[in-house]
Every structure is written in structure tokens, then in C-alpha cells.
């Protein structure tokens, strides 16, 4: 997805993990994914640089669809779709 398309997405669930260090954002994503339905979009907010690699890798391993990442000032918005 393009940055513009990502900015237009409406997440069904947002996980704010900006206050946690690795592996906190990934653990929060793992915990929260069970609370949404298949096809729902989850947005993970993280200030941890490693999340840009860890979360997409986890999505691939678990069969979820990584949609993309937007870099904001001081944090990242990482989007995925539950399969």
C-alpha cells in the first residue's frame, strides 16, 4: 500500500505501545490480535525501531497481512490485517 492509502485506513483497533521497548510492541500486538475479527485492521504505534522489522516478520509467520508502516515524528504507525 502507498503512504496515502495507509493514511486513509481506519483501524478497527489501535495498540499504543510507544512507551515500551523491544519486545513490548510485538508482545502488545500478539495480545491484541486475539481481540479482533479476521479481516479487521490493527494499527500498532511504536517508538521502537525494531518494531518496523519484528512486526512484519511476525505477520508473515502467523499468516496475517502486513499492510505497511508510516513514519511519524518520533514513532511509527504499523498496519496489519488479521487473517
mmCIF file of the N, C-alpha and C atoms, coordinates in Angstrom:
data_MODEL
# 
_entry.id   MODEL 
# 
loop_
_atom_site.group_PDB 
_atom_site.id 
_atom_site.type_symbol 
_atom_site.label_atom_id 
_atom_site.label_alt_id 
_atom_site.label_comp_id 
_atom_site.label_asym_id 
_atom_site.label_entity_id 
_atom_site.label_seq_id 
_atom_site.pdbx_PDB_ins_code 
_atom_site.Cartn_x 
_atom_site.Cartn_y 
_atom_site.Cartn_z 
_atom_site.occupancy 
_atom_site.B_iso_or_equiv 
_atom_site.pdbx_formal_charge 
_atom_site.auth_seq_id 
_atom_site.auth_comp_id 
_atom_site.auth_asym_id 
_atom_site.auth_atom_id 
_atom_site.pdbx_PDB_model_num 
ATOM 1   N N  . UNK A 1 1  ? 0.844   -1.192  0.000  1.00 0.00 ? 1  UNK A N  1 
ATOM 2   C CA . UNK A 1 1  ? 0.000   0.000   0.000  1.00 0.00 ? 1  UNK A CA 1 
ATOM 3   C C  . UNK A 1 1  ? 0.881   1.244   0.000  1.00 0.00 ? 1  UNK A C  1 
ATOM 4   N N  . UNK A 1 2  ? 0.366   2.298   -0.598 1.00 0.00 ? 2  UNK A N  1 
ATOM 5   C CA . UNK A 1 2  ? 1.102   3.560   -0.593 1.00 0.00 ? 2  UNK A CA 1 
ATOM 6   C C  . UNK A 1 2  ? 0.890   4.267   0.751  1.00 0.00 ? 2  UNK A C  1 
ATOM 7   N N  . UNK A 1 3  ? 1.719   5.248   1.015  1.00 0.00 ? 3  UNK A N  1 
ATOM 8   C CA . UNK A 1 3  ? 1.584   6.041   2.250  1.00 0.00 ? 3  UNK A CA 1 
ATOM 9   C C  . UNK A 1 3  ? 0.203   6.705   2.286  1.00 0.00 ? 3  UNK A C  1 
ATOM 10  N N  . UNK A 1 4  ? -0.239  7.210   1.134  1.00 0.00 ? 4  UNK A N  1 
ATOM 11  C CA . UNK A 1 4  ? -1.542  7.862   1.077  1.00 0.00 ? 4  UNK A CA 1 
ATOM 12  C C  . UNK A 1 4  ? -2.664  6.883   1.427  1.00 0.00 ? 4  UNK A C  1 
ATOM 13  N N  . UNK A 1 5  ? -2.574  5.652   0.893  1.00 0.00 ? 5  UNK A N  1 
ATOM 14  C CA . UNK A 1 5  ? -3.589  4.643   1.203  1.00 0.00 ? 5  UNK A CA 1 
ATOM 15  C C  . UNK A 1 5  ? -3.563  4.274   2.683  1.00 0.00 ? 5  UNK A C  1 
ATOM 16  N N  . UNK A 1 6  ? -2.358  4.159   3.249  1.00 0.00 ? 6  UNK A N  1 
ATOM 17  C CA . UNK A 1 6  ? -2.241  3.842   4.673  1.00 0.00 ? 6  UNK A CA 1 
ATOM 18  C C  . UNK A 1 6  ? -2.861  4.940   5.525  1.00 0.00 ? 6  UNK A C  1 
ATOM 19  N N  . UNK A 1 7  ? -2.648  6.190   5.135  1.00 0.00 ? 7  UNK A N  1 
ATOM 20  C CA . UNK A 1 7  ? -3.193  7.317   5.906  1.00 0.00 ? 7  UNK A CA 1 
ATOM 21  C C  . UNK A 1 7  ? -4.721  7.333   5.867  1.00 0.00 ? 7  UNK A C  1 
ATOM 22  N N  . UNK A 1 8  ? -5.318  6.756   4.844  1.00 0.00 ? 8  UNK A N  1 
ATOM 23  C CA . UNK A 1 8  ? -6.776  6.716   4.709  1.00 0.00 ? 8  UNK A CA 1 
ATOM 24  C C  . UNK A 1 8  ? -7.403  5.544   5.464  1.00 0.00 ? 8  UNK A C  1 
ATOM 25  N N  . UNK A 1 9  ? -6.590  4.573   5.871  1.00 0.00 ? 9  UNK A N  1 
ATOM 26  C CA . UNK A 1 9  ? -7.115  3.388   6.563  1.00 0.00 ? 9  UNK A CA 1 
ATOM 27  C C  . UNK A 1 9  ? -7.760  3.760   7.894  1.00 0.00 ? 9  UNK A C  1 
ATOM 28  N N  . UNK A 1 10 ? -8.841  3.088   8.198  1.00 0.00 ? 10 UNK A N  1 
ATOM 29  C CA . UNK A 1 10 ? -9.489  3.236   9.504  1.00 0.00 ? 10 UNK A CA 1 
ATOM 30  C C  . UNK A 1 10 ? -9.276  1.923   10.254 1.00 0.00 ? 10 UNK A C  1 
ATOM 31  N N  . UNK A 1 11 ? -8.417  1.957   11.249 1.00 0.00 ? 11 UNK A N  1 
ATOM 32  C CA . UNK A 1 11 ? -8.111  0.752   12.015 1.00 0.00 ? 11 UNK A CA 1 
ATOM 33  C C  . UNK A 1 11 ? -9.280  0.372   12.920 1.00 0.00 ? 11 UNK A C  1 
ATOM 34  N N  . UNK A 1 12 ? -9.531  -0.929  13.011 1.00 0.00 ? 12 UNK A N  1 
ATOM 35  C CA . UNK A 1 12 ? -10.548 -1.428  13.928 1.00 0.00 ? 12 UNK A CA 1 
ATOM 36  C C  . UNK A 1 12 ? -10.032 -1.396  15.357 1.00 0.00 ? 12 UNK A C  1 
ATOM 37  N N  . UNK A 1 13 ? -8.708  -1.470  15.506 1.00 0.00 ? 13 UNK A N  1 
ATOM 38  C CA . UNK A 1 13 ? -8.089  -1.485  16.839 1.00 0.00 ? 13 UNK A CA 1 
ATOM 39  C C  . UNK A 1 13 ? -6.726  -0.808  16.733 1.00 0.00 ? 13 UNK A C  1 
ATOM 40  N N  . UNK A 1 14 ? -6.421  0.058   17.712 1.00 0.00 ? 14 UNK A N  1 
ATOM 41  C CA . UNK A 1 14 ? -5.113  0.710   17.781 1.00 0.00 ? 14 UNK A CA 1 
ATOM 42  C C  . UNK A 1 14 ? -4.431  0.280   19.066 1.00 0.00 ? 14 UNK A C  1 
ATOM 43  N N  . UNK A 1 15 ? -3.172  -0.146  18.924 1.00 0.00 ? 15 UNK A N  1 
ATOM 44  C CA . UNK A 1 15 ? -2.358  -0.538  20.070 1.00 0.00 ? 15 UNK A CA 1 
ATOM 45  C C  . UNK A 1 15 ? -1.293  0.543   20.241 1.00 0.00 ? 15 UNK A C  1 
ATOM 46  N N  . UNK A 1 16 ? -1.349  1.258   21.352 1.00 0.00 ? 16 UNK A N  1 
ATOM 47  C CA . UNK A 1 16 ? -0.355  2.303   21.608 1.00 0.00 ? 16 UNK A CA 1 
ATOM 48  C C  . UNK A 1 16 ? 0.748   1.727   22.488 1.00 0.00 ? 16 UNK A C  1 
ATOM 49  N N  . UNK A 1 17 ? 1.849   1.327   21.848 1.00 0.00 ? 17 UNK A N  1 
ATOM 50  C CA . UNK A 1 17 ? 2.982   0.725   22.559 1.00 0.00 ? 17 UNK A CA 1 
ATOM 51  C C  . UNK A 1 17 ? 4.191   1.647   22.516 1.00 0.00 ? 17 UNK A C  1 
ATOM 52  N N  . UNK A 1 18 ? 3.957   2.936   22.371 1.00 0.00 ? 18 UNK A N  1 
ATOM 53  C CA . UNK A 1 18 ? 5.069   3.891   22.265 1.00 0.00 ? 18 UNK A CA 1 
ATOM 54  C C  . UNK A 1 18 ? 5.904   3.976   23.531 1.00 0.00 ? 18 UNK A C  1 
ATOM 55  N N  . UNK A 1 19 ? 5.334   3.624   24.662 1.00 0.00 ? 19 UNK A N  1 
ATOM 56  C CA . UNK A 1 19 ? 6.075   3.718   25.919 1.00 0.00 ? 19 UNK A CA 1 
ATOM 57  C C  . UNK A 1 19 ? 6.856   2.456   26.258 1.00 0.00 ? 19 UNK A C  1 
ATOM 58  N N  . UNK A 1 20 ? 6.867   1.473   25.363 1.00 0.00 ? 20 UNK A N  1 
ATOM 59  C CA . UNK A 1 20 ? 7.556   0.216   25.651 1.00 0.00 ? 20 UNK A CA 1 
ATOM 60  C C  . UNK A 1 20 ? 8.727   0.002   24.703 1.00 0.00 ? 20 UNK A C  1 
ATOM 61  N N  . UNK A 1 21 ? 9.742   -0.667  25.207 1.00 0.00 ? 21 UNK A N  1 
ATOM 62  C CA . UNK A 1 21 ? 10.903  -1.010  24.389 1.00 0.00 ? 21 UNK A CA 1 
ATOM 63  C C  . UNK A 1 21 ? 10.743  -2.444  23.893 1.00 0.00 ? 21 UNK A C  1 
ATOM 64  N N  . UNK A 1 22 ? 11.558  -2.801  22.938 1.00 0.00 ? 22 UNK A N  1 
ATOM 65  C CA . UNK A 1 22 ? 11.546  -4.154  22.379 1.00 0.00 ? 22 UNK A CA 1 
ATOM 66  C C  . UNK A 1 22 ? 11.686  -5.176  23.499 1.00 0.00 ? 22 UNK A C  1 
ATOM 67  N N  . UNK A 1 23 ? 10.884  -6.204  23.547 1.00 0.00 ? 23 UNK A N  1 
ATOM 68  C CA . UNK A 1 23 ? 9.888   -6.659  22.581 1.00 0.00 ? 23 UNK A CA 1 
ATOM 69  C C  . UNK A 1 23 ? 8.469   -6.206  22.908 1.00 0.00 ? 23 UNK A C  1 
ATOM 70  N N  . UNK A 1 24 ? 8.307   -5.160  23.703 1.00 0.00 ? 24 UNK A N  1 
ATOM 71  C CA . UNK A 1 24 ? 6.988   -4.699  24.144 1.00 0.00 ? 24 UNK A CA 1 
ATOM 72  C C  . UNK A 1 24 ? 5.962   -4.491  23.040 1.00 0.00 ? 24 UNK A C  1 
ATOM 73  N N  . UNK A 1 25 ? 6.293   -3.732  21.973 1.00 0.00 ? 25 UNK A N  1 
ATOM 74  C CA . UNK A 1 25 ? 5.295   -3.519  20.925 1.00 0.00 ? 25 UNK A CA 1 
ATOM 75  C C  . UNK A 1 25 ? 4.824   -4.826  20.266 1.00 0.00 ? 25 UNK A C  1 
ATOM 76  N N  . UNK A 1 26 ? 5.730   -5.742  20.039 1.00 0.00 ? 26 UNK A N  1 
ATOM 77  C CA . UNK A 1 26 ? 5.357   -7.025  19.444 1.00 0.00 ? 26 UNK A CA 1 
ATOM 78  C C  . UNK A 1 26 ? 4.474   -7.824  20.396 1.00 0.00 ? 26 UNK A C  1 
ATOM 79  N N  . UNK A 1 27 ? 4.821   -7.831  21.669 1.00 0.00 ? 27 UNK A N  1 
ATOM 80  C CA . UNK A 1 27 ? 4.009   -8.552  22.654 1.00 0.00 ? 27 UNK A CA 1 
ATOM 81  C C  . UNK A 1 27 ? 2.606   -7.954  22.749 1.00 0.00 ? 27 UNK A C  1 
ATOM 82  N N  . UNK A 1 28 ? 2.508   -6.641  22.693 1.00 0.00 ? 28 UNK A N  1 
ATOM 83  C CA . UNK A 1 28 ? 1.197   -5.982  22.724 1.00 0.00 ? 28 UNK A CA 1 
ATOM 84  C C  . UNK A 1 28 ? 0.383   -6.347  21.481 1.00 0.00 ? 28 UNK A C  1 
ATOM 85  N N  . UNK A 1 29 ? 1.045   -6.400  20.330 1.00 0.00 ? 29 UNK A N  1 
ATOM 86  C CA . UNK A 1 29 ? 0.362   -6.784  19.089 1.00 0.00 ? 29 UNK A CA 1 
ATOM 87  C C  . UNK A 1 29 ? -0.137  -8.223  19.182 1.00 0.00 ? 29 UNK A C  1 
ATOM 88  N N  . UNK A 1 30 ? 0.691   -9.117  19.705 1.00 0.00 ? 30 UNK A N  1 
ATOM 89  C CA . UNK A 1 30 ? 0.307   -10.530 19.847 1.00 0.00 ? 30 UNK A CA 1 
ATOM 90  C C  . UNK A 1 30 ? -0.907  -10.670 20.762 1.00 0.00 ? 30 UNK A C  1 
ATOM 91  N N  . UNK A 1 31 ? -0.910  -9.900  21.852 1.00 0.00 ? 31 UNK A N  1 
ATOM 92  C CA . UNK A 1 31 ? -2.008  -9.961  22.820 1.00 0.00 ? 31 UNK A CA 1 
ATOM 93  C C  . UNK A 1 31 ? -3.308  -9.407  22.212 1.00 0.00 ? 31 UNK A C  1 
ATOM 94  N N  . UNK A 1 32 ? -3.197  -8.330  21.472 1.00 0.00 ? 32 UNK A N  1 
ATOM 95  C CA . UNK A 1 32 ? -4.374  -7.637  20.956 1.00 0.00 ? 32 UNK A CA 1 
ATOM 96  C C  . UNK A 1 32 ? -4.976  -8.319  19.729 1.00 0.00 ? 32 UNK A C  1 
ATOM 97  N N  . UNK A 1 33 ? -4.174  -9.006  18.939 1.00 0.00 ? 33 UNK A N  1 
ATOM 98  C CA . UNK A 1 33 ? -4.682  -9.619  17.706 1.00 0.00 ? 33 UNK A CA 1 
ATOM 99  C C  . UNK A 1 33 ? -5.831  -10.586 18.003 1.00 0.00 ? 33 UNK A C  1 
ATOM 100 N N  . UNK A 1 34 ? -5.816  -11.187 19.185 1.00 0.00 ? 34 UNK A N  1 
ATOM 101 C CA . UNK A 1 34 ? -6.881  -12.112 19.561 1.00 0.00 ? 34 UNK A CA 1 
ATOM 102 C C  . UNK A 1 34 ? -8.206  -11.447 19.869 1.00 0.00 ? 34 UNK A C  1 
ATOM 103 N N  . UNK A 1 35 ? -8.211  -10.119 19.973 1.00 0.00 ? 35 UNK A N  1 
ATOM 104 C CA . UNK A 1 35 ? -9.438  -9.408  20.328 1.00 0.00 ? 35 UNK A CA 1 
ATOM 105 C C  . UNK A 1 35 ? -10.173 -8.858  19.112 1.00 0.00 ? 35 UNK A C  1 
ATOM 106 N N  . UNK A 1 36 ? -9.598  -9.049  17.907 1.00 0.00 ? 36 UNK A N  1 
ATOM 107 C CA . UNK A 1 36 ? -10.249 -8.546  16.700 1.00 0.00 ? 36 UNK A CA 1 
ATOM 108 C C  . UNK A 1 36 ? -10.641 -9.703  15.791 1.00 0.00 ? 36 UNK A C  1 
ATOM 109 N N  . UNK A 1 37 ? -11.511 -9.412  14.854 1.00 0.00 ? 37 UNK A N  1 
ATOM 110 C CA . UNK A 1 37 ? -12.030 -10.428 13.935 1.00 0.00 ? 37 UNK A CA 1 
ATOM 111 C C  . UNK A 1 37 ? -11.128 -10.554 12.701 1.00 0.00 ? 37 UNK A C  1 
ATOM 112 N N  . UNK A 1 38 ? -11.204 -11.698 12.039 1.00 0.00 ? 38 UNK A N  1 
ATOM 113 C CA . UNK A 1 38 ? -10.495 -11.882 10.773 1.00 0.00 ? 38 UNK A CA 1 
ATOM 114 C C  . UNK A 1 38 ? -10.961 -10.813 9.791  1.00 0.00 ? 38 UNK A C  1 
ATOM 115 N N  . UNK A 1 39 ? -10.023 -10.203 9.100  1.00 0.00 ? 39 UNK A N  1 
ATOM 116 C CA . UNK A 1 39 ? -10.337 -9.131  8.160  1.00 0.00 ? 39 UNK A CA 1 
ATOM 117 C C  . UNK A 1 39 ? -10.233 -7.746  8.766  1.00 0.00 ? 39 UNK A C  1 
ATOM 118 N N  . UNK A 1 40 ? -10.180 -7.671  10.106 1.00 0.00 ? 40 UNK A N  1 
ATOM 119 C CA . UNK A 1 40 ? -10.036 -6.377  10.776 1.00 0.00 ? 40 UNK A CA 1 
ATOM 120 C C  . UNK A 1 40 ? -8.610  -5.859  10.624 1.00 0.00 ? 40 UNK A C  1 
ATOM 121 N N  . UNK A 1 41 ? -8.485  -4.534  10.702 1.00 0.00 ? 41 UNK A N  1 
ATOM 122 C CA . UNK A 1 41 ? -7.186  -3.886  10.596 1.00 0.00 ? 41 UNK A CA 1 
ATOM 123 C C  . UNK A 1 41 ? -6.755  -3.399  11.970 1.00 0.00 ? 41 UNK A C  1 
ATOM 124 N N  . UNK A 1 42 ? -5.500  -3.697  12.301 1.00 0.00 ? 42 UNK A N  1 
ATOM 125 C CA . UNK A 1 42 ? -4.919  -3.251  13.564 1.00 0.00 ? 42 UNK A CA 1 
ATOM 126 C C  . UNK A 1 42 ? -3.764  -2.302  13.254 1.00 0.00 ? 42 UNK A C  1 
ATOM 127 N N  . UNK A 1 43 ? -3.690  -1.246  14.042 1.00 0.00 ? 43 UNK A N  1 
ATOM 128 C CA . UNK A 1 43 ? -2.627  -0.259  13.929 1.00 0.00 ? 43 UNK A CA 1 
ATOM 129 C C  . UNK A 1 43 ? -1.802  -0.340  15.209 1.00 0.00 ? 43 UNK A C  1 
ATOM 130 N N  . UNK A 1 44 ? -0.480  -0.480  15.065 1.00 0.00 ? 44 UNK A N  1 
ATOM 131 C CA . UNK A 1 44 ? 0.407   -0.524  16.218 1.00 0.00 ? 44 UNK A CA 1 
ATOM 132 C C  . UNK A 1 44 ? 1.257   0.741   16.200 1.00 0.00 ? 44 UNK A C  1 
ATOM 133 N N  . UNK A 1 45 ? 1.209   1.494   17.289 1.00 0.00 ? 45 UNK A N  1 
ATOM 134 C CA . UNK A 1 45 ? 2.041   2.690   17.437 1.00 0.00 ? 45 UNK A CA 1 
ATOM 135 C C  . UNK A 1 45 ? 3.258   2.306   18.259 1.00 0.00 ? 45 UNK A C  1 
ATOM 136 N N  . UNK A 1 46 ? 4.441   2.552   17.715 1.00 0.00 ? 46 UNK A N  1 
ATOM 137 C CA . UNK A 1 46 ? 5.665   2.153   18.398 1.00 0.00 ? 46 UNK A CA 1 
ATOM 138 C C  . UNK A 1 46 ? 6.778   3.148   18.132 1.00 0.00 ? 46 UNK A C  1 
ATOM 139 N N  . UNK A 1 47 ? 7.538   3.449   19.182 1.00 0.00 ? 47 UNK A N  1 
ATOM 140 C CA . UNK A 1 47 ? 8.712   4.302   19.040 1.00 0.00 ? 47 UNK A CA 1 
ATOM 141 C C  . UNK A 1 47 ? 9.980   3.457   18.909 1.00 0.00 ? 47 UNK A C  1 
ATOM 142 N N  . UNK A 1 48 ? 9.817   2.142   18.995 1.00 0.00 ? 48 UNK A N  1 
ATOM 143 C CA . UNK A 1 48 ? 10.964  1.230   18.926 1.00 0.00 ? 48 UNK A CA 1 
ATOM 144 C C  . UNK A 1 48 ? 11.293  0.899   17.469 1.00 0.00 ? 48 UNK A C  1 
ATOM 145 N N  . UNK A 1 49 ? 12.506  1.202   17.063 1.00 0.00 ? 49 UNK A N  1 
ATOM 146 C CA . UNK A 1 49 ? 12.976  0.985   15.693 1.00 0.00 ? 49 UNK A CA 1 
ATOM 147 C C  . UNK A 1 49 ? 12.823  -0.476  15.248 1.00 0.00 ? 49 UNK A C  1 
ATOM 148 N N  . UNK A 1 50 ? 13.044  -1.404  16.166 1.00 0.00 ? 50 UNK A N  1 
ATOM 149 C CA . UNK A 1 50 ? 12.974  -2.821  15.851 1.00 0.00 ? 50 UNK A CA 1 
ATOM 150 C C  . UNK A 1 50 ? 11.589  -3.292  15.443 1.00 0.00 ? 50 UNK A C  1 
ATOM 151 N N  . UNK A 1 51 ? 10.567  -2.562  15.846 1.00 0.00 ? 51 UNK A N  1 
ATOM 152 C CA . UNK A 1 51 ? 9.187   -2.935  15.511 1.00 0.00 ? 51 UNK A CA 1 
ATOM 153 C C  . UNK A 1 51 ? 8.947   -2.938  14.005 1.00 0.00 ? 51 UNK A C  1 
ATOM 154 N N  . UNK A 1 52 ? 9.665   -2.074  13.273 1.00 0.00 ? 52 UNK A N  1 
ATOM 155 C CA . UNK A 1 52 ? 9.494   -1.999  11.821 1.00 0.00 ? 52 UNK A CA 1 
ATOM 156 C C  . UNK A 1 52 ? 9.890   -3.311  11.145 1.00 0.00 ? 52 UNK A C  1 
ATOM 157 N N  . UNK A 1 53 ? 10.729  -4.091  11.798 1.00 0.00 ? 53 UNK A N  1 
ATOM 158 C CA . UNK A 1 53 ? 11.159  -5.390  11.264 1.00 0.00 ? 53 UNK A CA 1 
ATOM 159 C C  . UNK A 1 53 ? 10.397  -6.518  11.958 1.00 0.00 ? 53 UNK A C  1 
ATOM 160 N N  . UNK A 1 54 ? 10.299  -6.439  13.289 1.00 0.00 ? 54 UNK A N  1 
ATOM 161 C CA . UNK A 1 54 ? 9.702   -7.526  14.073 1.00 0.00 ? 54 UNK A CA 1 
ATOM 162 C C  . UNK A 1 54 ? 8.233   -7.788  13.738 1.00 0.00 ? 54 UNK A C  1 
ATOM 163 N N  . UNK A 1 55 ? 7.432   -6.745  13.641 1.00 0.00 ? 55 UNK A N  1 
ATOM 164 C CA . UNK A 1 55 ? 6.002   -6.933  13.429 1.00 0.00 ? 55 UNK A CA 1 
ATOM 165 C C  . UNK A 1 55 ? 5.699   -7.481  12.032 1.00 0.00 ? 55 UNK A C  1 
ATOM 166 N N  . UNK A 1 56 ? 6.305   -6.943  10.954 1.00 0.00 ? 56 UNK A N  1 
ATOM 167 C CA . UNK A 1 56 ? 6.065   -7.569  9.644  1.00 0.00 ? 56 UNK A CA 1 
ATOM 168 C C  . UNK A 1 56 ? 6.516   -9.035  9.585  1.00 0.00 ? 56 UNK A C  1 
ATOM 169 N N  . UNK A 1 57 ? 7.636   -9.348  10.228 1.00 0.00 ? 57 UNK A N  1 
ATOM 170 C CA . UNK A 1 57 ? 8.132   -10.730 10.254 1.00 0.00 ? 57 UNK A CA 1 
ATOM 171 C C  . UNK A 1 57 ? 7.144   -11.636 10.987 1.00 0.00 ? 57 UNK A C  1 
ATOM 172 N N  . UNK A 1 58 ? 6.622   -11.154 12.106 1.00 0.00 ? 58 UNK A N  1 
ATOM 173 C CA . UNK A 1 58 ? 5.631   -11.904 12.880 1.00 0.00 ? 58 UNK A CA 1 
ATOM 174 C C  . UNK A 1 58 ? 4.366   -12.120 12.048 1.00 0.00 ? 58 UNK A C  1 
ATOM 175 N N  . UNK A 1 59 ? 3.931   -11.085 11.317 1.00 0.00 ? 59 UNK A N  1 
ATOM 176 C CA . UNK A 1 59 ? 2.736   -11.204 10.460 1.00 0.00 ? 59 UNK A CA 1 
ATOM 177 C C  . UNK A 1 59 ? 2.922   -12.342 9.460  1.00 0.00 ? 59 UNK A C  1 
ATOM 178 N N  . UNK A 1 60 ? 4.060   -12.392 8.825  1.00 0.00 ? 60 UNK A N  1 
ATOM 179 C CA . UNK A 1 60 ? 4.344   -13.433 7.841  1.00 0.00 ? 60 UNK A CA 1 
ATOM 180 C C  . UNK A 1 60 ? 4.292   -14.814 8.481  1.00 0.00 ? 60 UNK A C  1 
ATOM 181 N N  . UNK A 1 61 ? 4.909   -14.954 9.651  1.00 0.00 ? 61 UNK A N  1 
ATOM 182 C CA . UNK A 1 61 ? 4.937   -16.247 10.332 1.00 0.00 ? 61 UNK A CA 1 
ATOM 183 C C  . UNK A 1 61 ? 3.542   -16.692 10.758 1.00 0.00 ? 61 UNK A C  1 
ATOM 184 N N  . UNK A 1 62 ? 2.687   -15.742 11.146 1.00 0.00 ? 62 UNK A N  1 
ATOM 185 C CA . UNK A 1 62 ? 1.357   -16.060 11.662 1.00 0.00 ? 62 UNK A CA 1 
ATOM 186 C C  . UNK A 1 62 ? 0.277   -16.075 10.580 1.00 0.00 ? 62 UNK A C  1 
ATOM 187 N N  . UNK A 1 63 ? 0.624   -15.642 9.379  1.00 0.00 ? 63 UNK A N  1 
ATOM 188 C CA . UNK A 1 63 ? -0.347  -15.638 8.292  1.00 0.00 ? 63 UNK A CA 1 
ATOM 189 C C  . UNK A 1 63 ? -1.196  -14.380 8.205  1.00 0.00 ? 63 UNK A C  1 
ATOM 190 N N  . UNK A 1 64 ? -0.836  -13.343 8.952  1.00 0.00 ? 64 UNK A N  1 
ATOM 191 C CA . UNK A 1 64 ? -1.547  -12.069 8.867  1.00 0.00 ? 64 UNK A CA 1 
ATOM 192 C C  . UNK A 1 64 ? -0.933  -11.244 7.737  1.00 0.00 ? 64 UNK A C  1 
ATOM 193 N N  . UNK A 1 65 ? -1.642  -10.242 7.282  1.00 0.00 ? 65 UNK A N  1 
ATOM 194 C CA . UNK A 1 65 ? -1.161  -9.419  6.179  1.00 0.00 ? 65 UNK A CA 1 
ATOM 195 C C  . UNK A 1 65 ? -0.582  -8.106  6.708  1.00 0.00 ? 65 UNK A C  1 
ATOM 196 N N  . UNK A 1 66 ? 0.712   -7.921  6.499  1.00 0.00 ? 66 UNK A N  1 
ATOM 197 C CA . UNK A 1 66 ? 1.362   -6.649  6.835  1.00 0.00 ? 66 UNK A CA 1 
ATOM 198 C C  . UNK A 1 66 ? 1.000   -5.656  5.741  1.00 0.00 ? 66 UNK A C  1 
ATOM 199 N N  . UNK A 1 67 ? 0.423   -4.528  6.123  1.00 0.00 ? 67 UNK A N  1 
ATOM 200 C CA . UNK A 1 67 ? -0.035  -3.549  5.139  1.00 0.00 ? 67 UNK A CA 1 
ATOM 201 C C  . UNK A 1 67 ? 0.962   -2.435  4.882  1.00 0.00 ? 67 UNK A C  1 
ATOM 202 N N  . UNK A 1 68 ? 1.763   -2.085  5.894  1.00 0.00 ? 68 UNK A N  1 
ATOM 203 C CA . UNK A 1 68 ? 2.752   -1.026  5.710  1.00 0.00 ? 68 UNK A CA 1 
ATOM 204 C C  . UNK A 1 68 ? 2.993   -0.239  6.978  1.00 0.00 ? 68 UNK A C  1 
ATOM 205 N N  . UNK A 1 69 ? 3.974   0.653   6.886  1.00 0.00 ? 69 UNK A N  1 
ATOM 206 C CA . UNK A 1 69 ? 4.386   1.478   8.033  1.00 0.00 ? 69 UNK A CA 1 
ATOM 207 C C  . UNK A 1 69 ? 4.463   2.936   7.609  1.00 0.00 ? 69 UNK A C  1 
ATOM 208 N N  . UNK A 1 70 ? 3.976   3.800   8.472  1.00 0.00 ? 70 UNK A N  1 
ATOM 209 C CA . UNK A 1 70 ? 4.113   5.250   8.293  1.00 0.00 ? 70 UNK A CA 1 
ATOM 210 C C  . UNK A 1 70 ? 5.034   5.754   9.386  1.00 0.00 ? 70 UNK A C  1 
ATOM 211 N N  . UNK A 1 71 ? 6.051   6.526   9.000  1.00 0.00 ? 71 UNK A N  1 
ATOM 212 C CA . UNK A 1 71 ? 6.938   7.132   9.992  1.00 0.00 ? 71 UNK A CA 1 
ATOM 213 C C  . UNK A 1 71 ? 6.382   8.491   10.366 1.00 0.00 ? 71 UNK A C  1 
ATOM 214 N N  . UNK A 1 72 ? 6.088   8.637   11.654 1.00 0.00 ? 72 UNK A N  1 
ATOM 215 C CA . UNK A 1 72 ? 5.632   9.918   12.188 1.00 0.00 ? 72 UNK A CA 1 
ATOM 216 C C  . UNK A 1 72 ? 6.798   10.547  12.942 1.00 0.00 ? 72 UNK A C  1 
ATOM 217 N N  . UNK A 1 73 ? 6.569   11.673  13.548 1.00 0.00 ? 73 UNK A N  1 
ATOM 218 C CA . UNK A 1 73 ? 7.620   12.343  14.311 1.00 0.00 ? 73 UNK A CA 1 
ATOM 219 C C  . UNK A 1 73 ? 7.850   11.601  15.634 1.00 0.00 ? 73 UNK A C  1 
ATOM 220 N N  . UNK A 1 74 ? 8.906   10.801  15.697 1.00 0.00 ? 74 UNK A N  1 
ATOM 221 C CA . UNK A 1 74 ? 9.266   10.113  16.925 1.00 0.00 ? 74 UNK A CA 1 
ATOM 222 C C  . UNK A 1 74 ? 8.642   8.739   17.119 1.00 0.00 ? 74 UNK A C  1 
ATOM 223 N N  . UNK A 1 75 ? 7.819   8.279   16.180 1.00 0.00 ? 75 UNK A N  1 
ATOM 224 C CA . UNK A 1 75 ? 7.229   6.942   16.300 1.00 0.00 ? 75 UNK A CA 1 
ATOM 225 C C  . UNK A 1 75 ? 6.770   6.440   14.932 1.00 0.00 ? 75 UNK A C  1 
ATOM 226 N N  . UNK A 1 76 ? 6.328   5.185   14.912 1.00 0.00 ? 76 UNK A N  1 
ATOM 227 C CA . UNK A 1 76 ? 5.862   4.549   13.690 1.00 0.00 ? 76 UNK A CA 1 
ATOM 228 C C  . UNK A 1 76 ? 4.420   4.084   13.864 1.00 0.00 ? 76 UNK A C  1 
ATOM 229 N N  . UNK A 1 77 ? 3.667   4.111   12.769 1.00 0.00 ? 77 UNK A N  1 
ATOM 230 C CA . UNK A 1 77 ? 2.334   3.519   12.713 1.00 0.00 ? 77 UNK A CA 1 
ATOM 231 C C  . UNK A 1 77 ? 2.465   2.305   11.812 1.00 0.00 ? 77 UNK A C  1 
ATOM 232 N N  . UNK A 1 78 ? 2.249   1.128   12.384 1.00 0.00 ? 78 UNK A N  1 
ATOM 233 C CA . UNK A 1 78 ? 2.400   -0.119  11.644 1.00 0.00 ? 78 UNK A CA 1 
ATOM 234 C C  . UNK A 1 78 ? 1.017   -0.735  11.489 1.00 0.00 ? 78 UNK A C  1 
ATOM 235 N N  . UNK A 1 79 ? 0.640   -1.041  10.253 1.00 0.00 ? 79 UNK A N  1 
ATOM 236 C CA . UNK A 1 79 ? -0.700  -1.544  9.946  1.00 0.00 ? 79 UNK A CA 1 
ATOM 237 C C  . UNK A 1 79 ? -0.651  -3.002  9.522  1.00 0.00 ? 79 UNK A C  1 
ATOM 238 N N  . UNK A 1 80 ? -1.614  -3.778  10.015 1.00 0.00 ? 80 UNK A N  1 
ATOM 239 C CA . UNK A 1 80 ? -1.732  -5.172  9.591  1.00 0.00 ? 80 UNK A CA 1 
ATOM 240 C C  . UNK A 1 80 ? -3.192  -5.580  9.563  1.00 0.00 ? 80 UNK A C  1 
ATOM 241 N N  . UNK A 1 81 ? -3.469  -6.611  8.777  1.00 0.00 ? 81 UNK A N  1 
ATOM 242 C CA . UNK A 1 81 ? -4.827  -7.151  8.674  1.00 0.00 ? 81 UNK A CA 1 
ATOM 243 C C  . UNK A 1 81 ? -4.810  -8.575  9.193  1.00 0.00 ? 81 UNK A C  1 
ATOM 244 N N  . UNK A 1 82 ? -5.723  -8.855  10.116 1.00 0.00 ? 82 UNK A N  1 
ATOM 245 C CA . UNK A 1 82 ? -5.815  -10.200 10.681 1.00 0.00 ? 82 UNK A CA 1 
ATOM 246 C C  . UNK A 1 82 ? -6.402  -11.152 9.661  1.00 0.00 ? 82 UNK A C  1 
ATOM 247 N N  . UNK A 1 83 ? -5.787  -12.308 9.512  1.00 0.00 ? 83 UNK A N  1 
ATOM 248 C CA . UNK A 1 83 ? -6.279  -13.338 8.572  1.00 0.00 ? 83 UNK A CA 1 
ATOM 249 C C  . UNK A 1 83 ? -6.975  -14.438 9.326  1.00 0.00 ? 83 UNK A C  1 
# 
